[in-house]
Amino acid sequence: MTAKPRETDLYPPIKSFLEDQGYVVKSEVGAADVVALRGAEPPLVVELKLGFSLALFHQCIARLRVSDDVYMAVARQPGKRFAKTLKENTALARRLGLGVITVRLSDGLVEVLCDPGPYAPRKSLKRTKQLLREFARRQGDPNDGGQTRAGLITAYRQDALKLAAYLFEIGASKGADVARETGVATATRVMRDNHYGWFEKVEKGVYGLTPAGAEAVSVSGRVLGAP
């Protein structure tokens, strides 16, 4: 029967890894799990845990009071779920100025995912433009802050509802006519893509409303208080 892993199982690989880099390593010094010294450099601190947790982040943040070189070390697990968790927590650690180390307990492999240091995020101009464009196109403030993505009213959905309402009232129409009358320049593309299943192609360039589209118009009218 395989023994259940313990936090202490992480220490020998970490100690060996740091000693190979010229550190003198000792465990359980003060409140820290691991402290390593190399010459006149500031102390390097490592907190050991089998997995990520809020408590681990709290501990590491507390250790920043004694050193800027603080790492969290966790046991590496197989599978996509751990890989996703590792990616997300490494990103968080970078923002907090912490380092991340993984230890594969099966063979003691130690990997450093990130080193401690000031966080300087790279801004995405494309995402900033997307955010501002969505803000500008959104009519009013139809969502509750903090709600799930399901049922979220986006500018795209608002445009689609405009098209559906027009077709509900007028009937099947040419894309160009719908665009002109609703003010939605991308009307033909929205109806062609049919993301919500509200539209159907009647003939070339002409679109009508599906029963799902009619229901969407009815529901939106009730939600907005329309007669």
RODRENMAR-673720 format. One record per residue: residue in one letter; chain; x, y, z of N, C-alpha, C in turn; residue number from 0. Coordinates in nm, 2 decimals. Layout:
N
> A, A, X, Y, Z, X, Y, Z, X, Y, Z, NUM;
...
This chain:
227
> M, A, 0.08, -0.12, 0.00, 0.00, 0.00, 0.00, 0.09, 0.13, 0.00, 0;
> T, A, 0.06, 0.22, -0.09, 0.14, 0.34, -0.11, 0.11, 0.44, 0.01, 1;
> A, A, 0.21, 0.49, 0.07, 0.19, 0.58, 0.18, 0.13, 0.71, 0.13, 2;
> K, A, 0.04, 0.78, 0.20, -0.01, 0.90, 0.16, 0.09, 1.01, 0.17, 3;
> P, A, 0.11, 1.09, 0.06, 0.21, 1.20, 0.06, 0.19, 1.30, 0.17, 4;
> R, A, 0.30, 1.35, 0.22, 0.31, 1.45, 0.33, 0.38, 1.57, 0.28, 5;
> E, A, 0.36, 1.68, 0.35, 0.43, 1.80, 0.31, 0.58, 1.78, 0.33, 6;
> T, A, 0.62, 1.70, 0.43, 0.76, 1.68, 0.45, 0.83, 1.61, 0.34, 7;
> D, A, 0.75, 1.54, 0.25, 0.81, 1.47, 0.14, 0.87, 1.57, 0.04, 8;
> L, A, 0.82, 1.69, 0.04, 0.87, 1.79, -0.05, 1.01, 1.85, -0.01, 9;
> Y, A, 1.04, 1.83, 0.11, 1.17, 1.90, 0.16, 1.30, 1.84, 0.11, 10;
> P, A, 1.32, 1.71, 0.10, 1.45, 1.66, 0.05, 1.48, 1.71, -0.09, 11;
> P, A, 1.38, 1.70, -0.19, 1.41, 1.75, -0.32, 1.44, 1.90, -0.33, 12;
> I, A, 1.36, 1.97, -0.25, 1.39, 2.12, -0.24, 1.53, 2.15, -0.19, 13;
> K, A, 1.56, 2.08, -0.08, 1.69, 2.10, -0.01, 1.80, 2.07, -0.11, 14;
> S, A, 1.79, 1.95, -0.18, 1.90, 1.91, -0.27, 1.91, 2.01, -0.39, 15;
> F, A, 1.79, 2.06, -0.44, 1.79, 2.15, -0.55, 1.86, 2.28, -0.51, 16;
> L, A, 1.83, 2.33, -0.40, 1.89, 2.46, -0.35, 2.04, 2.44, -0.32, 17;
> E, A, 2.08, 2.33, -0.26, 2.22, 2.31, -0.23, 2.30, 2.30, -0.36, 18;
> D, A, 2.24, 2.24, -0.46, 2.31, 2.23, -0.59, 2.34, 2.37, -0.64, 19;
> Q, A, 2.27, 2.47, -0.60, 2.29, 2.61, -0.64, 2.38, 2.69, -0.54, 20;
> G, A, 2.43, 2.62, -0.45, 2.53, 2.69, -0.36, 2.46, 2.74, -0.23, 21;
> Y, A, 2.34, 2.71, -0.20, 2.28, 2.75, -0.08, 2.30, 2.66, 0.04, 22;
> V, A, 2.30, 2.72, 0.16, 2.30, 2.64, 0.28, 2.15, 2.64, 0.32, 23;
> V, A, 2.10, 2.52, 0.34, 1.95, 2.51, 0.36, 1.92, 2.45, 0.50, 24;
> K, A, 1.82, 2.51, 0.56, 1.77, 2.45, 0.69, 1.62, 2.46, 0.69, 25;
> S, A, 1.55, 2.37, 0.76, 1.41, 2.37, 0.77, 1.36, 2.42, 0.90, 26;
> E, A, 1.23, 2.46, 0.90, 1.16, 2.51, 1.02, 1.24, 2.61, 1.09, 27;
> V, A, 1.28, 2.72, 1.03, 1.35, 2.83, 1.09, 1.25, 2.94, 1.12, 28;
> G, A, 1.22, 2.97, 1.24, 1.12, 3.06, 1.27, 0.99, 3.01, 1.23, 29;
> A, A, 0.91, 3.10, 1.16, 0.78, 3.05, 1.10, 0.79, 2.99, 0.97, 30;
> A, A, 0.91, 3.00, 0.90, 0.92, 2.95, 0.76, 0.95, 2.80, 0.76, 31;
> D, A, 0.90, 2.74, 0.65, 0.92, 2.59, 0.63, 1.07, 2.57, 0.59, 32;
> V, A, 1.12, 2.65, 0.50, 1.26, 2.64, 0.45, 1.32, 2.77, 0.44, 33;
> V, A, 1.45, 2.78, 0.49, 1.52, 2.90, 0.47, 1.66, 2.86, 0.41, 34;
> A, A, 1.70, 2.94, 0.30, 1.83, 2.91, 0.24, 1.91, 3.03, 0.23, 35;
> L, A, 2.04, 3.02, 0.26, 2.13, 3.13, 0.25, 2.25, 3.10, 0.16, 36;
> R, A, 2.29, 3.21, 0.09, 2.40, 3.20, -0.01, 2.49, 3.32, 0.00, 37;
> G, A, 2.60, 3.31, 0.07, 2.69, 3.43, 0.08, 2.62, 3.54, 0.16, 38;
> A, A, 2.63, 3.66, 0.10, 2.57, 3.78, 0.16, 2.43, 3.81, 0.11, 39;
> E, A, 2.38, 3.72, 0.03, 2.25, 3.75, -0.03, 2.14, 3.74, 0.07, 40;
> P, A, 2.02, 3.81, 0.04, 1.91, 3.80, 0.14, 1.86, 3.66, 0.15, 41;
> P, A, 1.80, 3.62, 0.26, 1.75, 3.49, 0.28, 1.64, 3.45, 0.17, 42;
> L, A, 1.65, 3.32, 0.13, 1.54, 3.27, 0.04, 1.45, 3.18, 0.12, 43;
> V, A, 1.32, 3.21, 0.11, 1.22, 3.14, 0.19, 1.13, 3.05, 0.10, 44;
> V, A, 1.10, 2.93, 0.15, 1.01, 2.84, 0.07, 0.91, 2.79, 0.17, 45;
> E, A, 0.78, 2.80, 0.13, 0.67, 2.74, 0.20, 0.63, 2.61, 0.13, 46;
> L, A, 0.61, 2.50, 0.20, 0.58, 2.37, 0.14, 0.43, 2.34, 0.17, 47;
> K, A, 0.37, 2.30, 0.06, 0.23, 2.25, 0.07, 0.20, 2.15, -0.04, 48;
> L, A, 0.12, 2.05, -0.01, 0.09, 1.95, -0.11, 0.01, 2.01, -0.23, 49;
> G, A, -0.07, 2.12, -0.20, -0.15, 2.18, -0.31, -0.17, 2.33, -0.28, 50;
> F, A, -0.22, 2.40, -0.38, -0.25, 2.54, -0.37, -0.36, 2.57, -0.27, 51;
> S, A, -0.36, 2.67, -0.20, -0.47, 2.71, -0.11, -0.45, 2.86, -0.08, 52;
> L, A, -0.56, 2.92, -0.04, -0.56, 3.06, 0.01, -0.46, 3.08, 0.12, 53;
> A, A, -0.46, 2.98, 0.21, -0.37, 2.98, 0.33, -0.23, 2.99, 0.29, 54;
> L, A, -0.19, 2.91, 0.18, -0.05, 2.91, 0.13, -0.01, 3.05, 0.08, 55;
> F, A, -0.10, 3.12, 0.01, -0.07, 3.25, -0.04, -0.06, 3.35, 0.08, 56;
> H, A, -0.14, 3.33, 0.18, -0.13, 3.42, 0.30, 0.00, 3.40, 0.37, 57;
> Q, A, 0.04, 3.27, 0.38, 0.17, 3.24, 0.45, 0.29, 3.31, 0.37, 58;
> C, A, 0.28, 3.29, 0.24, 0.39, 3.35, 0.16, 0.40, 3.50, 0.16, 59;
> I, A, 0.28, 3.56, 0.16, 0.27, 3.71, 0.17, 0.33, 3.75, 0.31, 60;
> A, A, 0.30, 3.68, 0.41, 0.35, 3.71, 0.54, 0.51, 3.70, 0.54, 61;
> R, A, 0.56, 3.60, 0.47, 0.71, 3.59, 0.47, 0.78, 3.70, 0.39, 62;
> L, A, 0.70, 3.77, 0.31, 0.76, 3.89, 0.24, 0.81, 4.00, 0.34, 63;
> R, A, 0.77, 3.99, 0.46, 0.81, 4.08, 0.57, 0.96, 4.06, 0.60, 64;
> V, A, 1.01, 3.94, 0.58, 1.15, 3.91, 0.61, 1.24, 3.90, 0.49, 65;
> S, A, 1.18, 3.88, 0.37, 1.26, 3.86, 0.25, 1.18, 3.88, 0.13, 66;
> D, A, 1.24, 3.94, 0.02, 1.18, 3.95, -0.11, 1.18, 3.83, -0.19, 67;
> D, A, 1.26, 3.73, -0.15, 1.27, 3.60, -0.22, 1.19, 3.49, -0.15, 68;
> V, A, 1.06, 3.49, -0.18, 0.97, 3.39, -0.12, 0.91, 3.30, -0.23, 69;
> Y, A, 0.92, 3.17, -0.21, 0.86, 3.08, -0.31, 0.76, 2.99, -0.24, 70;
> M, A, 0.66, 2.95, -0.31, 0.57, 2.85, -0.26, 0.60, 2.72, -0.34, 71;
> A, A, 0.61, 2.61, -0.28, 0.64, 2.48, -0.34, 0.53, 2.38, -0.32, 72;
> V, A, 0.47, 2.33, -0.43, 0.36, 2.23, -0.42, 0.40, 2.11, -0.49, 73;
> A, A, 0.33, 2.00, -0.46, 0.35, 1.87, -0.53, 0.28, 1.87, -0.66, 74;
> R, A, 0.36, 1.84, -0.77, 0.31, 1.83, -0.90, 0.22, 1.71, -0.92, 75;
> Q, A, 0.10, 1.73, -0.98, 0.00, 1.63, -1.01, -0.01, 1.61, -1.16, 76;
> P, A, -0.05, 1.49, -1.20, -0.08, 1.47, -1.34, -0.21, 1.52, -1.38, 77;
> G, A, -0.23, 1.54, -1.51, -0.37, 1.57, -1.56, -0.39, 1.72, -1.59, 78;
> K, A, -0.49, 1.74, -1.67, -0.52, 1.88, -1.72, -0.58, 1.97, -1.61, 79;
> R, A, -0.64, 1.91, -1.51, -0.70, 1.99, -1.40, -0.59, 2.06, -1.32, 80;
> F, A, -0.49, 1.98, -1.29, -0.38, 2.04, -1.21, -0.30, 2.14, -1.30, 81;
> A, A, -0.29, 2.11, -1.43, -0.22, 2.20, -1.52, -0.29, 2.34, -1.52, 82;
> K, A, -0.42, 2.33, -1.53, -0.50, 2.46, -1.53, -0.48, 2.53, -1.39, 83;
> T, A, -0.49, 2.46, -1.28, -0.47, 2.52, -1.15, -0.33, 2.58, -1.14, 84;
> L, A, -0.23, 2.51, -1.19, -0.10, 2.56, -1.18, -0.08, 2.69, -1.26, 85;
> K, A, -0.14, 2.69, -1.38, -0.13, 2.81, -1.46, -0.19, 2.93, -1.39, 86;
> E, A, -0.31, 2.91, -1.34, -0.39, 3.02, -1.27, -0.32, 3.07, -1.15, 87;
> N, A, -0.27, 2.98, -1.07, -0.20, 3.02, -0.94, -0.06, 3.08, -0.96, 88;
> T, A, 0.00, 3.03, -1.07, 0.13, 3.09, -1.10, 0.11, 3.24, -1.15, 89;
> A, A, 0.01, 3.26, -1.22, -0.03, 3.40, -1.26, -0.05, 3.49, -1.14, 90;
> L, A, -0.13, 3.43, -1.05, -0.16, 3.51, -0.92, -0.03, 3.53, -0.84, 91;
> A, A, 0.05, 3.43, -0.83, 0.18, 3.45, -0.76, 0.27, 3.56, -0.82, 92;
> R, A, 0.27, 3.56, -0.95, 0.35, 3.67, -1.02, 0.30, 3.81, -0.98, 93;
> R, A, 0.17, 3.82, -0.97, 0.11, 3.95, -0.94, 0.15, 3.99, -0.80, 94;
> L, A, 0.17, 3.89, -0.71, 0.20, 3.92, -0.57, 0.35, 3.92, -0.54, 95;
> G, A, 0.43, 3.90, -0.65, 0.57, 3.90, -0.63, 0.63, 3.78, -0.57, 96;
> L, A, 0.56, 3.66, -0.58, 0.60, 3.54, -0.52, 0.65, 3.44, -0.63, 97;
> G, A, 0.74, 3.35, -0.59, 0.78, 3.25, -0.68, 0.70, 3.12, -0.66, 98;
> V, A, 0.71, 3.03, -0.76, 0.63, 2.91, -0.76, 0.73, 2.79, -0.80, 99;
> I, A, 0.73, 2.69, -0.72, 0.81, 2.57, -0.75, 0.72, 2.45, -0.74, 100;
> T, A, 0.74, 2.35, -0.83, 0.66, 2.22, -0.82, 0.77, 2.11, -0.80, 101;
> V, A, 0.72, 2.01, -0.72, 0.80, 1.89, -0.69, 0.73, 1.77, -0.73, 102;
> R, A, 0.78, 1.69, -0.82, 0.72, 1.56, -0.86, 0.77, 1.46, -0.76, 103;
> L, A, 0.68, 1.41, -0.68, 0.72, 1.33, -0.57, 0.76, 1.19, -0.62, 104;
> S, A, 0.72, 1.15, -0.74, 0.76, 1.01, -0.78, 0.91, 1.00, -0.81, 105;
> D, A, 0.98, 1.11, -0.85, 1.12, 1.10, -0.87, 1.20, 1.23, -0.82, 106;
> G, A, 1.13, 1.32, -0.75, 1.19, 1.43, -0.69, 1.23, 1.54, -0.78, 107;
> L, A, 1.17, 1.54, -0.90, 1.20, 1.65, -1.00, 1.15, 1.78, -0.95, 108;
> V, A, 1.23, 1.88, -0.95, 1.20, 2.02, -0.90, 1.20, 2.11, -1.02, 109;
> E, A, 1.09, 2.19, -1.04, 1.08, 2.28, -1.15, 1.04, 2.42, -1.09, 110;
> V, A, 1.10, 2.52, -1.14, 1.07, 2.66, -1.10, 0.98, 2.72, -1.21, 111;
> L, A, 0.86, 2.75, -1.17, 0.77, 2.81, -1.27, 0.78, 2.96, -1.28, 112;
> C, A, 0.81, 3.03, -1.17, 0.84, 3.17, -1.18, 0.92, 3.21, -1.05, 113;
> D, A, 1.00, 3.32, -1.07, 1.08, 3.37, -0.96, 1.01, 3.49, -0.90, 114;
> P, A, 1.04, 3.52, -0.77, 0.98, 3.64, -0.71, 1.03, 3.77, -0.78, 115;
> G, A, 0.95, 3.87, -0.78, 0.99, 3.99, -0.84, 0.88, 4.09, -0.86, 116;
> P, A, 0.90, 4.21, -0.89, 0.80, 4.31, -0.92, 0.71, 4.26, -1.04, 117;
> Y, A, 0.58, 4.28, -1.03, 0.50, 4.24, -1.14, 0.47, 4.36, -1.23, 118;
> A, A, 0.50, 4.33, -1.36, 0.48, 4.44, -1.46, 0.40, 4.38, -1.58, 119;
> P, A, 0.27, 4.38, -1.57, 0.18, 4.31, -1.67, 0.19, 4.38, -1.80, 120;
> R, A, 0.19, 4.30, -1.91, 0.18, 4.35, -2.04, 0.04, 4.38, -2.08, 121;
> K, A, 0.01, 4.50, -2.12, -0.13, 4.54, -2.15, -0.15, 4.49, -2.30, 122;
> S, A, -0.28, 4.44, -2.32, -0.32, 4.40, -2.45, -0.40, 4.51, -2.51, 123;
> L, A, -0.35, 4.59, -2.61, -0.42, 4.69, -2.68, -0.54, 4.64, -2.74, 124;
> K, A, -0.54, 4.52, -2.80, -0.65, 4.46, -2.87, -0.77, 4.44, -2.77, 125;
> R, A, -0.74, 4.39, -2.65, -0.84, 4.36, -2.55, -0.90, 4.49, -2.49, 126;
> T, A, -0.81, 4.59, -2.48, -0.86, 4.72, -2.43, -0.96, 4.78, -2.53, 127;
> K, A, -0.92, 4.77, -2.66, -1.01, 4.82, -2.76, -1.15, 4.75, -2.76, 128;
> Q, A, -1.14, 4.61, -2.74, -1.26, 4.53, -2.74, -1.35, 4.57, -2.62, 129;
> L, A, -1.29, 4.60, -2.51, -1.36, 4.64, -2.39, -1.43, 4.77, -2.41, 130;
> L, A, -1.36, 4.87, -2.46, -1.41, 5.00, -2.48, -1.52, 5.00, -2.59, 131;
> R, A, -1.50, 4.91, -2.69, -1.60, 4.90, -2.80, -1.73, 4.84, -2.75, 132;
> E, A, -1.72, 4.74, -2.66, -1.84, 4.68, -2.60, -1.91, 4.78, -2.51, 133;
> F, A, -1.83, 4.85, -2.44, -1.89, 4.95, -2.35, -1.97, 5.06, -2.42, 134;
> A, A, -1.91, 5.10, -2.53, -1.97, 5.21, -2.61, -2.10, 5.16, -2.68, 135;
> R, A, -2.10, 5.03, -2.73, -2.21, 4.98, -2.80, -2.33, 4.94, -2.71, 136;
> R, A, -2.30, 4.90, -2.58, -2.40, 4.85, -2.49, -2.50, 4.97, -2.46, 137;
> Q, A, -2.63, 4.94, -2.48, -2.73, 5.04, -2.45, -2.78, 5.02, -2.31, 138;
> G, A, -2.76, 5.13, -2.23, -2.80, 5.12, -2.09, -2.71, 5.03, -2.01, 139;
> D, A, -2.76, 4.98, -1.90, -2.69, 4.89, -1.81, -2.78, 4.77, -1.77, 140;
> P, A, -2.80, 4.68, -1.87, -2.91, 4.58, -1.85, -2.87, 4.46, -1.76, 141;
> N, A, -2.75, 4.45, -1.72, -2.71, 4.33, -1.64, -2.69, 4.37, -1.49, 142;
> D, A, -2.69, 4.26, -1.41, -2.66, 4.28, -1.27, -2.52, 4.24, -1.25, 143;
> G, A, -2.44, 4.34, -1.19, -2.30, 4.31, -1.16, -2.28, 4.18, -1.08, 144;
> G, A, -2.19, 4.09, -1.13, -2.16, 3.97, -1.06, -2.24, 3.85, -1.11, 145;
> Q, A, -2.34, 3.87, -1.21, -2.42, 3.76, -1.26, -2.33, 3.67, -1.35, 146;
> T, A, -2.38, 3.54, -1.36, -2.30, 3.45, -1.45, -2.32, 3.49, -1.59, 147;
> R, A, -2.24, 3.42, -1.68, -2.24, 3.46, -1.82, -2.37, 3.42, -1.89, 148;
> A, A, -2.44, 3.32, -1.83, -2.57, 3.28, -1.89, -2.67, 3.39, -1.88, 149;
> G, A, -2.72, 3.42, -2.00, -2.83, 3.52, -2.01, -2.77, 3.66, -2.01, 150;
> L, A, -2.64, 3.68, -2.02, -2.58, 3.81, -2.01, -2.62, 3.89, -2.14, 151;
> I, A, -2.66, 4.01, -2.12, -2.70, 4.10, -2.23, -2.58, 4.18, -2.28, 152;
> T, A, -2.53, 4.14, -2.39, -2.42, 4.20, -2.45, -2.47, 4.30, -2.56, 153;
> A, A, -2.37, 4.38, -2.62, -2.41, 4.47, -2.73, -2.45, 4.38, -2.85, 154;
> Y, A, -2.39, 4.27, -2.87, -2.42, 4.18, -2.98, -2.57, 4.13, -2.96, 155;
> R, A, -2.60, 4.09, -2.84, -2.73, 4.04, -2.82, -2.84, 4.15, -2.84, 156;
> Q, A, -2.80, 4.27, -2.79, -2.89, 4.38, -2.81, -2.92, 4.41, -2.96, 157;
> D, A, -2.81, 4.40, -3.04, -2.83, 4.42, -3.18, -2.92, 4.31, -3.24, 158;
> A, A, -2.89, 4.18, -3.20, -2.97, 4.07, -3.25, -3.12, 4.09, -3.21, 159;
> L, A, -3.15, 4.14, -3.09, -3.29, 4.16, -3.05, -3.35, 4.27, -3.14, 160;
> K, A, -3.28, 4.37, -3.17, -3.33, 4.48, -3.26, -3.37, 4.42, -3.39, 161;
> L, A, -3.29, 4.33, -3.45, -3.32, 4.27, -3.58, -3.44, 4.18, -3.56, 162;
> A, A, -3.44, 4.10, -3.45, -3.56, 4.01, -3.43, -3.69, 4.08, -3.42, 163;
> A, A, -3.68, 4.20, -3.34, -3.80, 4.28, -3.33, -3.85, 4.33, -3.46, 164;
> Y, A, -3.76, 4.38, -3.54, -3.79, 4.43, -3.67, -3.86, 4.32, -3.76, 165;
> L, A, -3.80, 4.20, -3.76, -3.86, 4.10, -3.84, -3.99, 4.05, -3.78, 166;
> F, A, -4.00, 4.06, -3.65, -4.13, 4.02, -3.59, -4.24, 4.11, -3.63, 167;
> E, A, -4.21, 4.24, -3.65, -4.31, 4.33, -3.69, -4.33, 4.34, -3.84, 168;
> I, A, -4.23, 4.33, -3.92, -4.24, 4.36, -4.06, -4.24, 4.22, -4.14, 169;
> G, A, -4.18, 4.12, -4.09, -4.17, 3.99, -4.16, -4.04, 3.98, -4.23, 170;
> A, A, -4.02, 3.87, -4.31, -3.90, 3.84, -4.37, -3.86, 3.96, -4.46, 171;
> S, A, -3.73, 4.00, -4.45, -3.68, 4.11, -4.52, -3.54, 4.09, -4.57, 172;
> K, A, -3.50, 4.18, -4.66, -3.36, 4.18, -4.71, -3.27, 4.23, -4.60, 173;
> G, A, -3.15, 4.17, -4.60, -3.05, 4.22, -4.50, -3.02, 4.36, -4.50, 174;
> A, A, -3.01, 4.42, -4.62, -2.98, 4.56, -4.64, -3.09, 4.65, -4.58, 175;
> D, A, -3.21, 4.61, -4.60, -3.33, 4.68, -4.55, -3.33, 4.68, -4.40, 176;
> V, A, -3.30, 4.56, -4.34, -3.30, 4.55, -4.20, -3.19, 4.63, -4.14, 177;
> A, A, -3.07, 4.63, -4.20, -2.96, 4.72, -4.15, -3.00, 4.86, -4.15, 178;
> R, A, -3.06, 4.91, -4.26, -3.09, 5.05, -4.27, -3.20, 5.09, -4.17, 179;
> E, A, -3.30, 5.01, -4.15, -3.41, 5.04, -4.07, -3.38, 5.03, -3.92, 180;
> T, A, -3.29, 4.94, -3.88, -3.26, 4.92, -3.74, -3.13, 4.99, -3.70, 181;
> G, A, -3.05, 5.04, -3.80, -2.93, 5.10, -3.76, -2.82, 5.01, -3.72, 182;
> V, A, -2.84, 4.88, -3.74, -2.74, 4.78, -3.71, -2.66, 4.74, -3.84, 183;
> A, A, -2.55, 4.80, -3.86, -2.47, 4.79, -3.99, -2.44, 4.64, -4.02, 184;
> T, A, -2.42, 4.56, -3.92, -2.38, 4.42, -3.94, -2.50, 4.33, -3.94, 185;
> A, A, -2.62, 4.38, -3.97, -2.74, 4.30, -3.97, -2.73, 4.17, -4.05, 186;
> T, A, -2.69, 4.18, -4.17, -2.69, 4.06, -4.26, -2.59, 3.95, -4.19, 187;
> R, A, -2.48, 3.99, -4.14, -2.39, 3.90, -4.09, -2.44, 3.83, -3.96, 188;
> V, A, -2.51, 3.92, -3.88, -2.57, 3.86, -3.75, -2.67, 3.76, -3.78, 189;
> M, A, -2.76, 3.79, -3.88, -2.87, 3.70, -3.92, -2.81, 3.57, -3.99, 190;
> R, A, -2.71, 3.59, -4.07, -2.64, 3.48, -4.13, -2.58, 3.38, -4.03, 191;
> D, A, -2.50, 3.44, -3.94, -2.43, 3.36, -3.84, -2.53, 3.29, -3.74, 192;
> N, A, -2.65, 3.36, -3.72, -2.76, 3.30, -3.64, -2.71, 3.24, -3.51, 193;
> H, A, -2.63, 3.31, -3.43, -2.57, 3.26, -3.31, -2.68, 3.21, -3.21, 194;
> Y, A, -2.79, 3.28, -3.20, -2.90, 3.24, -3.10, -3.01, 3.15, -3.16, 195;
> G, A, -3.00, 3.12, -3.29, -3.10, 3.04, -3.35, -3.23, 3.11, -3.38, 196;
> W, A, -3.23, 3.25, -3.39, -3.35, 3.33, -3.40, -3.38, 3.36, -3.55, 197;
> F, A, -3.29, 3.34, -3.64, -3.31, 3.38, -3.78, -3.30, 3.26, -3.88, 198;
> E, A, -3.37, 3.27, -3.99, -3.36, 3.17, -4.09, -3.36, 3.23, -4.23, 199;
> K, A, -3.28, 3.17, -4.32, -3.27, 3.23, -4.45, -3.39, 3.18, -4.53, 200;
> V, A, -3.46, 3.28, -4.59, -3.58, 3.25, -4.67, -3.54, 3.23, -4.81, 201;
> E, A, -3.46, 3.32, -4.86, -3.40, 3.32, -5.00, -3.27, 3.40, -4.99, 202;
> K, A, -3.20, 3.41, -5.10, -3.07, 3.48, -5.11, -3.09, 3.62, -5.06, 203;
> G, A, -3.02, 3.65, -4.95, -3.02, 3.79, -4.90, -3.14, 3.83, -4.81, 204;
> V, A, -3.24, 3.73, -4.80, -3.36, 3.76, -4.73, -3.37, 3.67, -4.60, 205;
> Y, A, -3.40, 3.72, -4.49, -3.41, 3.65, -4.37, -3.54, 3.67, -4.29, 206;
> G, A, -3.58, 3.56, -4.23, -3.70, 3.57, -4.15, -3.67, 3.53, -4.00, 207;
> L, A, -3.78, 3.52, -3.92, -3.77, 3.49, -3.78, -3.81, 3.35, -3.75, 208;
> T, A, -3.74, 3.28, -3.67, -3.78, 3.15, -3.62, -3.87, 3.16, -3.50, 209;
> P, A, -3.94, 3.05, -3.46, -4.02, 3.05, -3.34, -3.94, 3.09, -3.22, 210;
> A, A, -3.81, 3.05, -3.21, -3.72, 3.09, -3.10, -3.70, 3.24, -3.10, 211;
> G, A, -3.69, 3.30, -3.22, -3.67, 3.44, -3.23, -3.79, 3.52, -3.19, 212;
> A, A, -3.91, 3.47, -3.22, -4.03, 3.53, -3.18, -4.05, 3.53, -3.03, 213;
> E, A, -4.01, 3.41, -2.97, -4.01, 3.40, -2.83, -3.92, 3.50, -2.76, 214;
> A, A, -3.80, 3.51, -2.82, -3.70, 3.60, -2.76, -3.75, 3.75, -2.76, 215;
> V, A, -3.82, 3.78, -2.87, -3.88, 3.92, -2.88, -3.98, 3.94, -2.77, 216;
> S, A, -4.07, 3.83, -2.76, -4.17, 3.84, -2.66, -4.12, 3.85, -2.52, 217;
> V, A, -4.02, 3.77, -2.48, -3.96, 3.77, -2.35, -3.89, 3.91, -2.32, 218;
> S, A, -3.82, 3.96, -2.42, -3.75, 4.08, -2.40, -3.85, 4.20, -2.38, 219;
> G, A, -3.96, 4.19, -2.45, -4.07, 4.29, -2.43, -4.12, 4.28, -2.29, 220;
> R, A, -4.14, 4.16, -2.23, -4.19, 4.15, -2.10, -4.09, 4.20, -1.99, 221;
> V, A, -3.96, 4.16, -2.02, -3.85, 4.20, -1.93, -3.84, 4.35, -1.92, 222;
> L, A, -3.85, 4.42, -2.04, -3.83, 4.56, -2.05, -3.96, 4.64, -2.02, 223;
> G, A, -4.07, 4.57, -2.00, -4.19, 4.63, -1.96, -4.27, 4.69, -2.08, 224;
> A, A, -4.23, 4.64, -2.21, -4.30, 4.68, -2.33, -4.45, 4.63, -2.33, 225;
> P, A, -4.54, 4.69, -2.39, -4.68, 4.65, -2.39, -4.69, 4.52, -2.48, 226;
